[in-house]
Amino acid sequence: MISNLSRPNTNLGTRILILLLLSLSLNSYCQGHESRVEIAAFPNPTEGIFTIKSEIPFSELETLLVTDLNGRVIHGFTMESSRHSLEFDFRNHPAGEYFVHLLFKNSTERVRIQKID
């Protein structure tokens, strides 16, 4: 389970760089890749604890970002896991919609999560 994730540096320059890299990755994915990685999030909507499952092991993941609908980075981290699923604890986050961005070495995927109370 992933809980109590550390917040990335809230320095505006760092946040802009992360969003630019994410944008570039999404653009290159849309232009150069025809196949998609199967990603599932469940339960969705969630009251706080949810699982992200991928057909590609998370060891292939370069970065995972969680953003709100306005693009603000809530959490950002890298991981070294050969598992195909990760559990998140969002019970301390307000209700709303979030995106989990998965930046793999050869593709980028995004999953929309709805947090309910």
Secondary structure, DSSP 4 states (H G I P E B T S, - for coil): -B-SPPPPP--HHHHHHHHHHHHHHHHHHHHH--S---EEEESSSBSSEEEEEESS-GGGEEEEEEEETT--EEEEE------SEEEEE-TTSPSEEEEEEEEESS-EEEEEEEE--
